[in-house]
Amino acid sequence: MQNKVLIVEDETSASRLVASLCAEVGLAAVETPTGEEAKAALEGAAVAGEPFAAVVLDLVLGELDGFKVGQFMRGQPWGANTPLVVMSGVYKQANPDLMRELHPVAYFAKPFEPAQMRDALVKACNVPGVATAVEGNLSEKPAAAVFVDLLRQKVSGILTVTGDSAVRKIHFQQGQIRFAHSNVLAESAGSAQVASGVIKQASFDRAVAMSRQNKVPLREALAHSRVMSPEQLKLAVRQQTVDVSLNALPMETGTWRFEPHAQGLADSVPDARTSPVALVVDAAKRFAAPAASRKWLEARRDSHLTRSPDLERELFTVRQVWPGEGVTAFATGGRGIHEALSRVKETELPLLHWLCLSGLVQLAGRQKEQPSPAPPKHSPVELDRGTNFAPREQAARKMLVESRDRFREANHYQVLGVQPSADAETIKAAYFEAAKKFHSDSFSGMELGSARPLVEQLFTRVGEAYGILTDPEKRAEYDVYLDRKAKGLPTDVGAVLRAEEVFRRGEKLFKSGKWDEAEAAFREAVSLNGAEAEFHAYLGMAIFRKRGDAGEAAGFVERALEMDPRLKSGTLFRAQICEAQGDLEKAKSILRKAVEQDPGFDEAREELGRLRRGPPGPEKKGLLTRLLKK
């Protein structure tokens, strides 16, 4: 039977809010605005043998104040121990006499935080299976560890990280970061675009003023004032989410609080989803301090390293964000930190440091220091030695092992055995078939030996695939992920966005003739997203402008054209390099072919005409030269 909560409150909006919180956690609510009705309801429920699981009581009522209702309830055998939650819009602090006589489980001054009232109801009624808010200090548990814990639990809710004057709110949906915002203006959507010159400072300031005046989120003000296009705003919101989340990670002092919400509530904020693991690895890059990391690791040099199951699942993400890293490969087999300090590259020590901070790499002391040593690990062969498996059991064991090996590299579609074009009904049917195949009931009475844990692992894997493919938004994102992965493109949104910002900065430097700085910016953009052809083209041209090295420059431009043969900037740059080397015929040939392939390629047509007319006079300059001055 559903637990009931009596809400004694004469303010309709407050009563409805508490009732909605009850419904959210599976409690039935009975509302009454007067003290006399409350007494009658309490007595009636007790006589019927269905007493209320808890009472939410406003102290200030009409004809009979809440304090007297509480005294009445406490004076009855059935009400002496009923959990009581008290609230008041008049008394901001609980009166000691009230606390002593009514002994409420919680006291709230109005307006109260709904999440805190929700938690109080869950605890008062012992609601099973409903998570309550948790909080702690960053000095005891760093934000990176909190991120990974929430990912591991696949929870939905809001993580608030507070330090000094900064308050950062990070929305989680099933363990992934969906959106983040803060009270730091430099982290807001639009700030990075102002810095890179995409939007003007004055336009941004107007949107900020509109946001404050109308008390709406800045992203809404930016959209309403048309400072940014929808696509620009979408990128800006993603950038905001990444920046806010990243800047929460290195905080060493302050507090954190996570308030779980129903999964559906996440739909009320923009979807700029990104992986907590990607952000932790990105933080190791952005806030890298090899000397400080070495000092932190030296203090734990006797500890041994083990990759957590979470890291095993997220290895692809780590290697996408930090290509070529050797830390994850090293952190296996219980190797010691003292060994890592001598073998891991100095530049990769921050990565090891952050992986340890987050719990993705787990630390254990030396074996002799352990109070109760773990039992020795045995191989599957040793565990199964001496066990006689029936033919049916042997077949089941073989099937489980083969399925485990197949699932390791399988995507969600392959796990369920369906095509990427499969409709919802086909996926549902495939899931039921796979779930039945790997459900523990299918192996009831069998001796599976070392293969027994695989049953739960495979059943869980099937459930994860079904969960993604039956959610339209998640499936769409997953399809994009698979497509980018197949093409060798970066799958980390944060890296792609930062690469674009860095490239835009490089473009401005390039046009200003600051070749050194432009080359550095383009190299950084290429390192963040090497799949963008234009980044390679501009890097090649910056090198050519800086040093006149046609060989190295042409290598980057040619690579860009291999990636995208119709890249206009690459074609123009290639022609200009040929012209500078004195090979005018080749330059003309390149431009002529470009115009034939794309008659609308006006820049190539104009440049070809210039070459045909011969060297420019004192006042005439090439198209590319003029572009650089814009």
N, C-alpha and C positions, 0 to 999 in steps of 0.2 A: 504494500500500500504506500502511496506517495506521502511523504512527510508534509505537514502543513505548518505554515508560519502565520501568526496573527500580527497584522500591521495596524497599530493604533496611532493614527496621524490625521489631523484635521486639515492639513495642507495637501490638496489633491495632487499637485505635481510631484511632491516628495513621496507621497504614498504610491503613486504609479511607478515612480522610479524604483523604489524598493521592490514592488511586485514584479517588475520586469527583471530585476536581478535574481529574484527567487526563481522565476521561470527559466532563466539562463542556466541555472545549476540544477534544474529538475525538482524544484520545490513548489508546492501549491501555496498560494497566498490568499488569505482572507483579510479584507480591508474593512476598517471601521473608523469613523471620524470622532467618536465620543467615548469617554471613559465608561459610562454606564453600559453602552453596547459592548464594550470590551469585556467588562465583568461578566455580562450575560453569556457572551461567546465562550469565555474561558470555562465557566461552570458547565455550560451545555456540552462542550467537548469532553470534559472530564466525566460527566455522567454517562455519556455515550461510550465511554471507554476508548476514545480517540483523542487524547490530549494533544495540544499543539507541541510541535518539536522545538519551537522557539517563539519568542515574542519580541517584536521591534516596537519600541515605545517612545513617543514624543512626550517630553516632560510638560510642555505647556499646551493644554487643551481647553475646551470651552468651560462646561459646567463642572467638570471633575478633572483635576489636573492629573498628569501622568504619574506623579510620585505616589498618589493615593492608589491608583490602579496597581502599581508595583507592590505597594504595601499589602493590598488585598491578596494579590497572587501569592506573595511570599508567606502569607498567613495561612494558606490552605495546604493540606498534605500533598495534593497533586501539583502544587505550584512552587513548593519550597526549592526545588532543584531545577526548574525549567530555565533553560538558557535565556537570558534577557539582554537585548541590545538596546541601549538608550541613546537618544539623540535630542538635540535642542538647538534652536536658533537664537535663544536668549542667553543661556549660560554657556560661555565659550570653554569653560573648564568644569570638570566634574566636582560637585560638592563632596567633601570627605564624608559627611553624614550619609549622603545618598549612596556612595560607594560602599559604605560599611553596612547599611541596612538592606539595600537591594542587590548588592554584589553582582553588578552586570558583567557580562563577559567582554563587552566593548562599549566605549562611549564616543560619540561623534558630535562635534559642533557643526552646525549647518553653515555654509554648504559643505557637504562631505564629499570625499572622493569615492565615486561609485566602485572602483576596484577594491578599495579598503572595506566598504560595506559588503561587497560580494564575498571577500575572504572571511569576514566575520560570520556571515551566514553559513558558509561551507563548514567552518570549524564548529560553530554552535550546533549544527544539525548532523555533524559527522557524515557529510555527503561523500560517498565513496567515488573514487575515480575522477574527482575534480581537483585540478591543481590550484594551489593558492599562491599568492605573491611571495617571492623570496628576495632577499636583499643582502648586501654585504659591503665590505670595504675593499677598495681596489688595492690597498696595501697588502691585504691578505689573499685576495683572489683577483689576479689581473683580468682586464676586459677580454683579452685573447682567450683565456680559459673559460670565461663565461660564454663567449661566442660559440666555442666548440661544444660545450655542455648543451647549449640550446639546440645546436645542430644534431647532436647525438640523440636528444630526446624528441626531436622533430616536433617541437611545440610551436604554438602561435601566440603572439602577445607583443607587448611593448617593453623593451629594455631601456631604462632611463639611466644614463651615465652622467653624474654630476661632479664637477670639480671646479674650485674657485667660483667664477661667475658663469661658467659655461654649462649649459644643460643640453644634452644630446639625447634625442629619442629615436630609437631604432626599432622599426616594426619587423617582427619575424613572422613568417608563414611556413609552417611545417619545417622549421629549422633553417630555412633560407631567409636572408635579409631581403625584404620586399621594398622598403622605403625608409629613409632616415631624414630627420630635420633637426635644426638646433637654433639657439638664439644668437649664434655667431654669424654676423652678416657676411663675412668673407667666405663662409661655407654654403651660402644660399644659392639657389638656382639663379644664374645670371652673372654672379660675381666673376667666375672664371671667363665668361664670354666678354665681360668688360675688359679684363686684363689682357685678353688676346686680341681685342679690337673688333670682335664680332658685332657687339652692340655698343652704343655710345653711353658714356657715364651719365649724361643728363637724362637720357631715356630711362636708364636703370633707376636713377634717383627718383624720378616721377613715379615709377612702379612701386618703389619702396614706400613713398609717401602715401600712395593710394592704399597699399596693404595695411599700413598703420591706421589710417583714417577710417577705413571701412572694416578693420579687424578681420581681414581675410588672409589666407596664406599668400606669400609672395608669388608663388607659381601662378595662382589665379589672377593676381594683379598683372603679372607679365602677359598672360594670355588675353585678359580683357583690354589692356592698353595697346595690344598688338606690337609690343616691343620685340617679340620673337615670333617666328613662325611656329606652327605646331611641331614640326620636326626638330627645330632648334630647341624648343621647350622640352621636348621628350628627352633629348640628349642632355640638356641642362639639369633636368630632374635626376637622371641617372648619375651625372657627375656629382650633384649634391649628395645623393645617397652614398656614393663611394667616399667622398671627402669627409662627410660627417662621421661615417663608420670608421674610416681610417684614423681620423684625429681622436677618436675615443680610445683607440687601442694603446697608445703609448702613455696614457695617463697613469701616474704612479700613486697619486693621492686623490681622494674623493670617495664617492659611494656609487653603488649600482643597485637597481631594483628592477625585477622582472615581474610584470603583471600579465598572467595568462588571459587570453581572450578566446572566444569561440572563433574557429577558423574563418567563418563567413565575415566577421568584422573586418578582416584585413582588406576586403574588397573596397572599403571606404577610402583607401589611400591609393596613390598612383602605384603602378607595378613597375618597379625598376630593379627587379630581382637580381641578386648577385650572391655568390657563394661566400660564407664566412671564412672558409679555408683559403680561398683566393685572396681575401682581404688580409688575413694574417700573414700570408707569404708576401703580399704587396707591402705590408707595413715593415716587414724585415728589410725590404729593398729601400723604401722611402726613408725610414728612420735608421738606416744602417749606421752603426758605430762599432766597428770591429774591435777597437781597444776595450770598450765597455763590455762587449759580448765576451771577449776573452776573459776579462776579470770575473764576470758572472760564472762562466763555465769553469774557471780555475777553482772557484770556491766549491765546486761540486765534482772535482776531478776524479774522485773515487767512485762516483755513480756509474751505472751501466745504462745503455740506451736500448730501448725497444720501441719499434713502430707500433702505434695503437691500431686497432681495427679500423678506426675512423680514417687514419692516414692511409691505410691500405686501400680503402675505397676511393680516396681522393688523390691518389698519386698522379693521375692524369692532370688534375687541376694544378697541383704544385708544379709540375714540369712545364705546363703551359705558361704559368706566370713567371717561373724562373728557369728558362731553358738551359739545359746543360748542367744543372746543379748536381753535385755528387753527394749531398748530405743524406738524402733519403736512402740511397743505396748503402751508405756506410752504417746507418742506424739500424742494423740488424744483428741478430745473433748475440745480443748482450755485450757488445763492444763497449769499452770504457771511454769516458769523456777524456781521460788523460791521453788515450790513443787518438781521439778525434782532434785534440789540440795540436798534435804533431802532423796529422795527415790531411785534415780538411783545410782547404784554401782559406787564407785569412779573410778574403772578401765574402766567403760563405759562412763564416762563424755567426754573423747576425741571423742567418736563416736557421741554423741549428738552435741558437738561443731562443728565437721566437717559437719554433716548433716545440721546444721543451716547455716554455712558458704557457703555451696553449694546451699542453697535454697531448698534442698529436704525436709527439715523441715522449715516451714515459721514462722516468728516471727511477732506478732502483739502486739501493746501496750494495756494497760488496756482500757476497753470500755469507761470509762469516759474521757480519754485523746483523743479519736478519734474526730476530728472536725465534721465529718458527720457520725454518727453511721450507720452501715449496717442495712438494714431492717431485722426484725426478721424472722428466718427460720421457715417454716411450713412443717409439714409432708405431704406426698402425700394425706392422707385422708382429711386433712384440706384444701389443695389446690383444691381438687375435690368436696368438700362439696357444695351441691346446684346445681351441674351440672348434667343434665340428658343426659346420653349417650345412643345413639341408639344401638340396638343389634350389628350392624356391627362395631360400634366404641368400644363397650365393648369387642368384639372378638379380635379386633386389639390390644387393650390395654393389654389384657391377653397374647396374643402372644408375644408382645414386652417385657413384664416383665419376662415371662418364658425364652425367648431367652437370656435376660440379665443374668439371674441366671445360665443358662446352659453355657454361654460363659465364666463365671468367672473362671472356672477350666478347660476349654476346651483348647486343643492345636490347632494349625493352621489347621490340617487335620480335626479335629472334628468340627471346626467352619464352614468349607466348606462342611462337610458331606461326605468326601472321605476317602479311605483307604490310609495308608502310601505308598502303592505300586502304587498308581494312576499315570497314565501318564499325560503329559502336557495337552493333549486335554480334558481329564476327569476333570482335575482341572479347566481348563478354562471354561468349560460348567457349572461346579458347581458354579464357581464365578459369572457368569452372572445370574444364577438363584437366588443366594443369594443376589447379588447386587440389582436385580430387586425387590426382596422381601422387602428389607429394604430401598429402595430409597424413598426420601420424596414424589416423585410423586405418589407412591402407597398409600399414606395416604392423598392425596389432598382432601380438603373439609371436612375432619374428625375433630371432636373435640376430642383430645386425652388427654387433661388436663395435669396432672403431668407426663404422659408417653411420651409427645412430645420430650423431650431431648434424649430419648432412641433411636429415629430414627437415629439421627446423630451418636450417639455412636456406634450403631450396624453396621451401614454402614461403618464407619471408621475401625472397627474391622475386617470386612470382607475384606476390601481393604488391611489391613496390612497382613492378612494371605495369600492373593493372591500374594502380593509383595514378600514375602519370598519364597513361594513354586514354583514360576515361575522363580526364579533366581537359576540356578544350584548350584552355589557356596554357596549361603545362605541356600538353601535347604539341601545341604550336611552337612553343619555345624549344622543346626537345627536338622537334624536326629541324629547326634552324641550327641547333647545336650539332646534330648529326651531319647536316649539309656542310656546315663550316669545317667540321672535323674531317669529312671526306675530301674536302678541297685543300686541306692543310692550312686553313685559316685559323686565326686565334679564336678561341671560344670564351675568353675572359673579357666581359664587357668593359670592365674598368680599364684594362690595358688598351683596348681599342679607343676608348674615349680620350684617355690621356695622350695617346699617340696623335690623335687628330688635333688636340689643343697644342701640342708641341710643334706639330707640322705648321699650323697656322702662324705660330710665333716665328718659326723659321722662314716662312714666306715673307713676312714683314722685314726681317733682317736681310733676306736675299735682295728684296727690292730696294733696300737702303744701301746696298753695296757692302754690308758687313759680313764678308765671306767666312771669316773664322767662326763667328757666332752662328751663322746660318748653317755651316757644315756640322757643327756640334749638335744643333737642334735636329737637323735631318737624320743624323746618326742615331740620336736617341729615339726619334720616331720610328726608324727602321727596326731598332732593337725591341720596341714595344709591339710593333705590328709589321713584321717583315712581309706580309702578304699584300700590302698596298703598293701597287706599281708606281704611283706618282711620287711616293716618298723616295724610292730609289732614283727616279729621274732627277729630282731636285737635288739629291745628295751628289749625284754625278756632276751636275752643272755647277754646284757650289765649289766642288773640288777643282773643276776646270777654271773657274773664275779666280779662285784663290791662288792656285799653284801653276796653272797652265798645263797640268798633267793630263794630256789627252787620253793616254792609255787607261789609267785608272778611272777617269771620268766616263769614258766610253763604255767601260765594263758595267758600270751601274746603269747607264742609260739603256744599253742593250738588254740588260736583265729586265728592266722595266718594260721594254717593248716585247720581250718574250712572254711576260706575264699578261700584258694587255697590248696587243699589236696596234690597236686603234687609239692609244693614249696620245692625245694631242701635244701635251707638253713634252713627252718623250721624243716625238717626231721632230718638233721644232729644235729641241736641244741637240739631237743627233745631227741635224742639218747644220746647226751653228758650229758644232765641233769640226765637222768636215770642212766648212768654210774657213775656219780659223787655221786649219792645217793646210789650206791652199787647194783642197780638192773640190773646186766649185762644181764640177760636173756631177760628182756623187751627191753633193748637197742638193743640186737641182733635181736629180733623179729621185731622191727621197721625197722631196716636196711635191714633185709631179705625180708620183704614185699615190701620195696621200690625198691630193685633190681629186684624182681619178676615182679613188675608193669612196671619198666623201666630198661631193661637190659643194657642200655647205661649210667646208673647212676654210673659212675666210682668211684666217691668220696665215695658213700655209700658202694660199693663193697670193696674198699680198707679199709674203716673204719671197716666193718664187719670182714674182714680178720684179722685186728689188734686185735680185741676183741677175736676172736677165738684162736689166738696165745698166748693170756695171757698178763699179765702186760709187758710193754715195758722195755727194758734194759736201762742202763744209757744213751746210745746214741740215743735210739729210742724214738720217741714221736708220739702222736696221730696226725691224719691228721689235725684236727681243730687247734691244738696247733701250728703245723707247718704253717698253713695258716695265723695265727695271726702274724707270724714273717716276712711274705713276705712284 
